[in-house]
Amino acid sequence: MKIERLSQDRIRIFLTFDDLSERGIQKEDMWREPPKLHELFLEMMDQAYNELGFDASGPLAVEVLAMPAQGMVINVTRGKTNNAAGDRSTDDDEMEDDIYDMEVTMEQSDVVMFAFRDFEDVISVAKQLKASQLTEGGRLYSYNGKWILVFEPTGVEPTRYHAVIALLAEYGEATSVTHAMLEEYGKVIMPGNAVKEICNHFLY
């Protein structure tokens, strides 16, 4: 589980599918509301308080984005409360009441995104994709000092979808960056057919 502060009243939590399975939660469970999700949210808020001093009391807006290869990105925005800044209730019942004063938005994205630290890794994965005849589609971005390959589901044959994800995971890492953030703040390096372009320019 990775937590980062976006602003004074907003944090982002990134949960991989391994994080979820360790807690006995399957991907499909995120669309239901069993008690273990309540426990997971309490754990996330405790960790956010311990690591960042983020107090989750008061009204919360919770946005959950599920991605096929990366896991879950959860944005938590705290509304204004009457409590003085920094006050944290020690009463568990009060804490639970406050946490359930929240509005939850859930979305699912089929866009596959993986980040690579070195361009050599991007070339390596492109070489493997070419060898597996998986060269269609893909966009390449530069964002926060990393290279990010993005694949739309419409650009990948359904039967090869998981093969693409497996190869990307071998050389890169799942990223908590959302597609919308990448579009707004990332730099487009190759707007289309990225794998084919990389192979044409860097493989001989």
C-alpha positions in Angstrom: 0.0 0.0 0.0 1.4 3.4 -1.0 0.0 6.7 0.3 0.9 10.1 -1.0 -0.4 13.6 -0.1 -1.8 15.6 -2.9 -2.7 18.6 -0.9 -3.6 19.5 2.7 -7.0 17.9 2.4 -6.4 15.3 -0.3 -4.4 12.0 -0.4 -4.0 9.2 -2.9 -3.8 5.6 -1.9 -2.5 3.0 -4.3 -3.3 -0.7 -3.7 -1.9 -3.4 -5.9 -3.9 -6.6 -6.3 -1.3 -8.3 -4.1 -2.1 -5.8 -1.3 -5.8 -6.7 -1.7 -5.2 -10.5 -1.8 -3.0 -10.3 1.3 -6.1 -9.0 3.1 -8.4 -11.6 1.6 -10.1 -9.2 -0.8 -10.6 -10.1 -4.5 -10.9 -7.4 -7.2 -14.7 -8.1 -7.5 -15.2 -7.4 -3.8 -14.5 -3.7 -4.4 -17.8 -3.4 -6.1 -19.7 -4.9 -3.1 -19.5 -3.7 0.4 -18.6 -6.5 2.8 -17.3 -5.8 6.3 -13.7 -6.5 5.2 -13.8 -3.4 3.0 -14.8 -1.4 6.1 -11.7 -2.9 7.9 -9.5 -2.1 4.9 -10.7 1.6 4.8 -10.0 1.9 8.5 -6.5 0.5 8.0 -5.9 2.9 5.1 -7.0 5.9 7.2 -4.8 4.8 10.2 -1.8 4.5 7.9 -2.5 7.9 6.3 -2.7 9.5 9.8 0.5 7.7 11.0 2.5 8.5 7.8 1.1 11.9 6.8 -0.8 13.2 9.7 -4.0 13.1 7.6 -7.0 13.2 9.9 -10.0 11.4 8.2 -12.7 12.8 10.5 -15.5 14.7 9.0 -17.1 14.4 5.6 -15.0 12.6 3.0 -15.2 12.3 -0.8 -13.8 8.9 -1.8 -13.0 8.2 -5.5 -12.1 4.6 -6.3 -10.6 3.8 -9.7 -10.0 0.1 -10.6 -7.5 -0.7 -13.3 -7.0 -4.1 -14.9 -3.3 -4.5 -14.3 -2.3 -2.0 -11.7 -4.9 -2.4 -8.9 -6.9 0.3 -7.2 -6.2 4.1 -7.0 -8.2 5.7 -4.2 -8.4 9.5 -3.8 -9.7 10.7 -0.5 -10.7 14.4 -0.1 -11.5 15.8 3.3 -14.3 18.3 3.6 -14.4 21.2 6.1 -15.3 20.3 9.7 -15.9 22.3 12.8 -13.0 20.5 14.6 -9.8 22.3 15.1 -7.1 21.3 12.7 -5.1 18.3 14.0 -7.7 17.1 16.5 -8.2 13.4 16.3 -10.8 11.6 18.2 -9.7 8.6 20.3 -13.2 7.3 20.5 -13.5 4.4 18.0 -17.3 4.8 17.7 -16.9 8.4 16.8 -14.2 7.6 14.3 -16.4 5.1 12.6 -19.3 7.5 12.5 -17.1 10.2 10.9 -15.6 7.8 8.3 -19.1 6.8 7.2 -20.0 10.4 6.5 -18.6 10.0 3.0 -19.5 10.0 -0.6 -18.0 7.2 -2.7 -17.5 7.3 -6.4 -16.4 4.1 -8.1 -15.1 3.8 -11.7 -13.3 1.1 -13.7 -10.8 1.7 -16.4 -9.5 -0.9 -18.9 -6.5 1.2 -19.9 -3.2 -0.6 -19.2 -0.3 1.5 -18.0 3.2 0.5 -16.9 6.1 2.7 -15.8 9.8 2.1 -16.7 12.7 3.8 -15.0 15.1 3.4 -18.0 14.5 3.7 -21.7 16.5 0.6 -22.1 13.7 -1.3 -20.3 11.2 0.2 -22.7 13.3 -1.0 -25.7 13.6 -4.5 -24.0 9.8 -4.9 -23.5 9.2 -3.6 -27.1 11.6 -6.3 -28.4 9.7 -9.0 -26.4 6.3 -7.7 -27.6 7.6 -7.8 -31.2 8.9 -11.4 -30.7 5.4 -12.3 -29.5 3.8 -10.4 -32.4 2.1 -7.9 -30.1 3.2 -4.7 -31.8 -0.1 -3.0 -32.4 -1.1 0.2 -30.6 0.4 1.8 -27.5 1.4 5.3 -26.6 4.6 6.4 -24.9 4.7 9.2 -22.3 7.3 10.9 -20.2 6.1 11.7 -16.7 8.0 12.4 -13.4 11.3 11.1 -14.7 9.8 7.8 -15.9 8.6 6.4 -19.2 5.0 5.2 -19.3 3.6 2.8 -21.9 -0.2 3.0 -22.3 -2.4 0.5 -24.1 -6.1 1.0 -24.8 -8.1 -2.2 -24.7 -9.4 -1.5 -28.2 -5.9 -1.7 -29.5 -5.2 -5.2 -28.1 -6.8 -8.4 -29.1 -8.8 -9.8 -26.2 -7.0 -13.2 -26.4 -3.6 -11.4 -26.1 -4.6 -8.9 -23.5 -3.1 -10.8 -20.6 0.0 -11.7 -22.5 0.7 -7.9 -23.0 0.2 -7.3 -19.3 2.5 -10.1 -18.4 5.3 -8.8 -20.6 4.9 -5.2 -19.4 5.0 -6.4 -15.7 8.3 -8.3 -16.4 10.2 -5.1 -17.3 8.1 -2.3 -15.7 6.0 -1.7 -12.7 2.3 -0.9 -12.2 1.8 2.8 -11.8 -0.7 4.7 -9.6 -0.9 7.6 -12.2 -4.3 7.8 -13.6 -4.9 8.1 -17.4 -6.5 11.6 -16.9 -3.4 12.8 -15.0 -1.1 11.5 -17.6 -3.0 13.2 -20.4 -2.9 16.5 -18.5 0.6 16.5 -17.0 2.6 13.9 -19.0 4.6 14.6 -22.2 3.5 12.6 -25.2 6.6 11.0 -26.8 4.9 8.6 -29.3 1.2 9.3 -29.7 0.4 5.9 -31.4 1.9 2.6 -32.4 4.6 3.1 -29.8 5.9 -0.5 -29.8 6.3 -0.5 -33.6 8.0 2.9 -33.6 10.4 1.8 -30.9 11.3 -1.3 -32.7 11.8 0.6 -36.0 14.1 3.2 -34.4 16.0 1.2 -31.8 16.1 -2.5 -32.9 18.3 -3.5 -35.8 
